[in-house]
Amino acid sequence: MAARAPVSTSVRLLDRLRKAYYNAAGFNKLGLVRDDTLYEDDDVKEAVRRLPETLYNDRVFRIKRALDLSLKHQILPKDQWTKYEEDVPYLEPYLKEVICERKEKAEWDKK
């Protein structure tokens, strides 16, 4: 029984650290989600191109709003910040697919 307490305590501590880091990063205060902040290399650009129209339009809206707020040196009201629990990696499945296809193509080009 005593061995379980440190495990659950460490899990809670790790979760608190993740949330603290998420809030310290600052992008959530502009209404962005983590996938909006990825560096746009060729793989990310292709994954964004493959997004469904609704997800793409939501992404563009969030980025434009963040740029506008940044130029005005403002942040969103706290109730509009992106919460850690609400940040869903919407781009990740498309990005994994693009990377897998690129690696597969490289393997075929070797032959």
Helices and strands as residue ranges (DSSP letters): H 4-25, G 27-30, G 34-37, H 42-49, H 53-71, G 78-80, G 84-86, H 92-110
